[in-house]
Amino acid sequence: MSGNVTDLFERRVAPAVADLAEVAMDAVYLGVGAGVLTFQKVQVQRRELQGRLEQFGTQVFSR
């Protein structure tokens, strides 16, 4: 009986668990990648806003 359970595990369950682990890691990589892209986009927007505010400040204080 024990041999049948071990064989079943090795043939069916182990590959399914390995596939599930691979899918989970892919999801983690996608999440991290999306986070990095979002952070970069926010940084670009911050720099653009900073430039606009500096121009506005220069115009206000040059009067």
N, CA, C and O atoms as CSV, one atom per row, in Angstrom:
chain,resi,resn,atom,element,x,y,z
A,1,MET,N,N,0.825,-1.194,0.000
A,1,MET,CA,C,0.000,0.000,0.000
A,1,MET,C,C,0.863,1.248,0.000
A,1,MET,O,O,0.600,2.211,-0.720
A,2,SER,N,N,1.881,1.206,0.811
A,2,SER,CA,C,2.767,2.364,0.914
A,2,SER,C,C,3.452,2.652,-0.412
A,2,SER,O,O,3.659,3.814,-0.762
A,3,GLY,N,N,3.803,1.621,-1.146
A,3,GLY,CA,C,4.439,1.805,-2.444
A,3,GLY,C,C,3.514,2.486,-3.429
A,3,GLY,O,O,3.959,3.313,-4.225
A,4,ASN,N,N,2.236,2.154,-3.391
A,4,ASN,CA,C,1.263,2.769,-4.290
A,4,ASN,C,C,1.116,4.258,-4.017
A,4,ASN,O,O,1.010,5.057,-4.947
A,5,VAL,N,N,1.110,4.629,-2.748
A,5,VAL,CA,C,0.980,6.038,-2.383
A,5,VAL,C,C,2.215,6.804,-2.825
A,5,VAL,O,O,2.110,7.917,-3.341
A,6,THR,N,N,3.387,6.209,-2.623
A,6,THR,CA,C,4.633,6.855,-3.032
A,6,THR,C,C,4.682,7.020,-4.540
A,6,THR,O,O,5.075,8.074,-5.041
A,7,ASP,N,N,4.284,5.983,-5.267
A,7,ASP,CA,C,4.266,6.070,-6.729
A,7,ASP,C,C,3.294,7.149,-7.202
A,7,ASP,O,O,3.599,7.922,-8.110
A,8,LEU,N,N,2.126,7.188,-6.576
A,8,LEU,CA,C,1.133,8.203,-6.943
A,8,LEU,C,C,1.688,9.599,-6.695
A,8,LEU,O,O,1.531,10.498,-7.522
A,9,PHE,N,N,2.338,9.769,-5.550
A,9,PHE,CA,C,2.912,11.070,-5.226
A,9,PHE,C,C,3.969,11.457,-6.246
A,9,PHE,O,O,3.963,12.580,-6.749
A,10,GLU,N,N,4.870,10.547,-6.555
A,10,GLU,CA,C,5.964,10.856,-7.480
A,10,GLU,C,C,5.462,11.135,-8.887
A,10,GLU,O,O,6.027,11.973,-9.590
A,11,ARG,N,N,4.413,10.446,-9.304
A,11,ARG,CA,C,3.931,10.618,-10.678
A,11,ARG,C,C,2.952,11.782,-10.839
A,11,ARG,O,O,2.930,12.420,-11.891
A,12,ARG,N,N,2.152,12.066,-9.826
A,12,ARG,CA,C,1.082,13.050,-9.992
A,12,ARG,C,C,1.259,14.299,-9.141
A,12,ARG,O,O,1.193,15.419,-9.649
A,13,VAL,N,N,1.479,14.108,-7.880
A,13,VAL,CA,C,1.469,15.238,-6.953
A,13,VAL,C,C,2.742,16.058,-7.063
A,13,VAL,O,O,2.673,17.286,-7.120
A,14,ALA,N,N,3.890,15.421,-7.095
A,14,ALA,CA,C,5.162,16.155,-7.136
A,14,ALA,C,C,5.255,17.072,-8.357
A,14,ALA,O,O,5.615,18.238,-8.196
A,15,PRO,N,N,4.948,16.602,-9.567
A,15,PRO,CA,C,5.000,17.525,-10.713
A,15,PRO,C,C,3.990,18.673,-10.598
A,15,PRO,O,O,4.279,19.798,-11.006
A,16,ALA,N,N,2.821,18.392,-10.048
A,16,ALA,CA,C,1.816,19.450,-9.889
A,16,ALA,C,C,2.300,20.502,-8.901
A,16,ALA,O,O,2.098,21.697,-9.116
A,17,VAL,N,N,2.934,20.067,-7.823
A,17,VAL,CA,C,3.465,21.008,-6.840
A,17,VAL,C,C,4.591,21.826,-7.463
A,17,VAL,O,O,4.688,23.029,-7.220
A,18,ALA,N,N,5.437,21.189,-8.259
A,18,ALA,CA,C,6.525,21.910,-8.925
A,18,ALA,C,C,5.962,22.951,-9.892
A,18,ALA,O,O,6.462,24.074,-9.957
A,19,ASP,N,N,4.932,22.583,-10.637
A,19,ASP,CA,C,4.300,23.538,-11.557
A,19,ASP,C,C,3.681,24.705,-10.794
A,19,ASP,O,O,3.792,25.857,-11.213
A,20,LEU,N,N,3.036,24.406,-9.687
A,20,LEU,CA,C,2.422,25.451,-8.870
A,20,LEU,C,C,3.481,26.398,-8.317
A,20,LEU,O,O,3.274,27.611,-8.286
A,21,ALA,N,N,4.600,25.856,-7.886
A,21,ALA,CA,C,5.686,26.695,-7.372
A,21,ALA,C,C,6.237,27.593,-8.476
A,21,ALA,O,O,6.557,28.755,-8.230
A,22,GLU,N,N,6.346,27.064,-9.675
A,22,GLU,CA,C,6.850,27.859,-10.803
A,22,GLU,C,C,5.887,28.997,-11.148
A,22,GLU,O,O,6.317,30.120,-11.411
A,23,VAL,N,N,4.607,28.709,-11.146
A,23,VAL,CA,C,3.603,29.742,-11.422
A,23,VAL,C,C,3.636,30.812,-10.332
A,23,VAL,O,O,3.518,32.002,-10.621
A,24,ALA,N,N,3.795,30.386,-9.088
A,24,ALA,CA,C,3.859,31.349,-7.985
A,24,ALA,C,C,5.081,32.254,-8.129
A,24,ALA,O,O,4.980,33.459,-7.903
A,25,MET,N,N,6.215,31.704,-8.496
A,25,MET,CA,C,7.423,32.517,-8.678
A,25,MET,C,C,7.250,33.484,-9.844
A,25,MET,O,O,7.683,34.634,-9.765
A,26,ASP,N,N,6.625,33.032,-10.918
A,26,ASP,CA,C,6.361,33.934,-12.045
A,26,ASP,C,C,5.482,35.103,-11.606
A,26,ASP,O,O,5.706,36.241,-12.018
A,27,ALA,N,N,4.488,34.824,-10.773
A,27,ALA,CA,C,3.612,35.886,-10.276
A,27,ALA,C,C,4.395,36.874,-9.417
A,27,ALA,O,O,4.167,38.081,-9.487
A,28,VAL,N,N,5.312,36.363,-8.613
A,28,VAL,CA,C,6.146,37.243,-7.786
A,28,VAL,C,C,7.011,38.125,-8.674
A,28,VAL,O,O,7.111,39.330,-8.443
A,29,TYR,N,N,7.637,37.536,-9.690
A,29,TYR,CA,C,8.481,38.319,-10.596
A,29,TYR,C,C,7.669,39.398,-11.308
A,29,TYR,O,O,8.140,40.524,-11.467
A,30,LEU,N,N,6.457,39.063,-11.736
A,30,LEU,CA,C,5.599,40.058,-12.388
A,30,LEU,C,C,5.241,41.184,-11.427
A,30,LEU,O,O,5.242,42.354,-11.809
A,31,GLY,N,N,4.940,40.839,-10.202
A,31,GLY,CA,C,4.607,41.856,-9.209
A,31,GLY,C,C,5.770,42.784,-8.928
A,31,GLY,O,O,5.592,43.998,-8.838
A,32,VAL,N,N,6.957,42.224,-8.789
A,32,VAL,CA,C,8.143,43.046,-8.538
A,32,VAL,C,C,8.427,43.934,-9.745
A,32,VAL,O,O,8.733,45.116,-9.587
A,33,GLY,N,N,8.328,43.372,-10.945
A,33,GLY,CA,C,8.561,44.159,-12.155
A,33,GLY,C,C,7.577,45.306,-12.283
A,33,GLY,O,O,7.960,46.420,-12.641
A,34,ALA,N,N,6.314,45.041,-11.993
A,34,ALA,CA,C,5.310,46.108,-12.053
A,34,ALA,C,C,5.599,47.178,-11.009
A,34,ALA,O,O,5.401,48.367,-11.262
A,35,GLY,N,N,6.059,46.765,-9.853
A,35,GLY,CA,C,6.413,47.731,-8.815
A,35,GLY,C,C,7.574,48.609,-9.221
A,35,GLY,O,O,7.563,49.815,-8.974
A,36,VAL,N,N,8.578,48.015,-9.843
A,36,VAL,CA,C,9.746,48.781,-10.298
A,36,VAL,C,C,9.334,49.783,-11.372
A,36,VAL,O,O,9.738,50.944,-11.328
A,37,LEU,N,N,8.537,49.340,-12.329
A,37,LEU,CA,C,8.080,50.249,-13.389
A,37,LEU,C,C,7.243,51.392,-12.818
A,37,LEU,O,O,7.381,52.538,-13.247
A,38,THR,N,N,6.390,51.091,-11.868
A,38,THR,CA,C,5.574,52.131,-11.237
A,38,THR,C,C,6.451,53.131,-10.501
A,38,THR,O,O,6.232,54.339,-10.598
A,39,PHE,N,N,7.439,52.641,-9.770
A,39,PHE,CA,C,8.350,53.524,-9.044
A,39,PHE,C,C,9.090,54.441,-10.009
A,39,PHE,O,O,9.224,55.636,-9.748
A,40,GLN,N,N,9.572,53.891,-11.122
A,40,GLN,CA,C,10.284,54.706,-12.107
A,40,GLN,C,C,9.369,55.769,-12.705
A,40,GLN,O,O,9.789,56.910,-12.900
A,41,LYS,N,N,8.130,55.403,-12.996
A,41,LYS,CA,C,7.186,56.368,-13.562
A,41,LYS,C,C,6.925,57.504,-12.574
A,41,LYS,O,O,6.869,58.669,-12.967
A,42,VAL,N,N,6.769,57.171,-11.313
A,42,VAL,CA,C,6.546,58.194,-10.290
A,42,VAL,C,C,7.761,59.104,-10.180
A,42,VAL,O,O,7.609,60.313,-10.007
A,43,GLN,N,N,8.958,58.548,-10.278
A,43,GLN,CA,C,10.173,59.362,-10.206
A,43,GLN,C,C,10.228,60.355,-11.368
A,43,GLN,O,O,10.580,61.518,-11.172
A,44,VAL,N,N,9.885,59.907,-12.564
A,44,VAL,CA,C,9.889,60.791,-13.732
A,44,VAL,C,C,8.873,61.909,-13.536
A,44,VAL,O,O,9.168,63.072,-13.815
A,45,GLN,N,N,7.690,61.570,-13.061
A,45,GLN,CA,C,6.666,62.591,-12.834
A,45,GLN,C,C,7.106,63.578,-11.764
A,45,GLN,O,O,6.836,64.774,-11.876
A,46,ARG,N,N,7.779,63.091,-10.730
A,46,ARG,CA,C,8.270,63.973,-9.672
A,46,ARG,C,C,9.296,64.952,-10.221
A,46,ARG,O,O,9.270,66.138,-9.893
A,47,ARG,N,N,10.201,64.452,-11.058
A,47,ARG,CA,C,11.223,65.330,-11.643
A,47,ARG,C,C,10.598,66.368,-12.569
A,47,ARG,O,O,11.019,67.525,-12.577
A,48,GLU,N,N,9.597,65.962,-13.349
A,48,GLU,CA,C,8.914,66.912,-14.226
A,48,GLU,C,C,8.209,67.991,-13.405
A,48,GLU,O,O,8.281,69.172,-13.742
A,49,LEU,N,N,7.535,67.593,-12.341
A,49,LEU,CA,C,6.856,68.558,-11.476
A,49,LEU,C,C,7.865,69.485,-10.814
A,49,LEU,O,O,7.626,70.688,-10.705
A,50,GLN,N,N,8.973,68.941,-10.377
A,50,GLN,CA,C,10.011,69.759,-9.747
A,50,GLN,C,C,10.526,70.810,-10.728
A,50,GLN,O,O,10.732,71.963,-10.350
A,51,GLY,N,N,10.735,70.421,-11.978
A,51,GLY,CA,C,11.190,71.368,-12.991
A,51,GLY,C,C,10.177,72.470,-13.238
A,51,GLY,O,O,10.540,73.639,-13.361
A,52,ARG,N,N,8.890,72.093,-13.312
A,52,ARG,CA,C,7.846,73.099,-13.519
A,52,ARG,C,C,7.748,74.056,-12.340
A,52,ARG,O,O,7.559,75.258,-12.525
A,53,LEU,N,N,7.874,73.528,-11.136
A,53,LEU,CA,C,7.809,74.391,-9.952
A,53,LEU,C,C,9.016,75.324,-9.877
A,53,LEU,O,O,8.887,76.471,-9.450
A,54,GLU,N,N,10.176,74.843,-10.285
A,54,GLU,CA,C,11.361,75.709,-10.302
A,54,GLU,C,C,11.184,76.842,-11.303
A,54,GLU,O,O,11.549,77.983,-11.019
A,55,GLN,N,N,10.628,76.537,-12.473
A,55,GLN,CA,C,10.364,77.580,-13.469
A,55,GLN,C,C,9.350,78.587,-12.928
A,55,GLN,O,O,9.524,79.795,-13.093
A,56,PHE,N,N,8.313,78.102,-12.296
A,56,PHE,CA,C,7.298,78.978,-11.723
A,56,PHE,C,C,7.912,79.862,-10.641
A,56,PHE,O,O,7.630,81.059,-10.585
A,57,GLY,N,N,8.741,79.287,-9.790
A,57,GLY,CA,C,9.401,80.061,-8.740
A,57,GLY,C,C,10.316,81.123,-9.313
A,57,GLY,O,O,10.374,82.239,-8.796
A,58,THR,N,N,11.026,80.789,-10.370
A,58,THR,CA,C,11.910,81.756,-11.020
A,58,THR,C,C,11.097,82.915,-11.579
A,58,THR,O,O,11.500,84.071,-11.450
A,59,GLN,N,N,9.959,82.621,-12.198
A,59,GLN,CA,C,9.104,83.676,-12.751
A,59,GLN,C,C,8.533,84.561,-11.650
A,59,GLN,O,O,8.463,85.779,-11.811
A,60,VAL,N,N,8.129,83.970,-10.547
A,60,VAL,CA,C,7.527,84.741,-9.454
A,60,VAL,C,C,8.562,85.647,-8.813
A,60,VAL,O,O,8.286,86.820,-8.565
A,61,PHE,N,N,9.734,85.127,-8.546
A,61,PHE,CA,C,10.742,85.905,-7.825
A,61,PHE,C,C,11.518,86.863,-8.717
A,61,PHE,O,O,12.249,87.712,-8.206
A,62,SER,N,N,11.383,86.753,-10.032
A,62,SER,CA,C,12.083,87.676,-10.927
A,62,SER,C,C,11.273,88.947,-11.164
A,62,SER,O,O,11.766,89.866,-11.819
A,63,ARG,N,N,10.072,89.026,-10.663
A,63,ARG,CA,C,9.219,90.210,-10.864
A,63,ARG,C,C,9.567,91.292,-9.913
A,63,ARG,O,O,8.952,92.358,-9.939
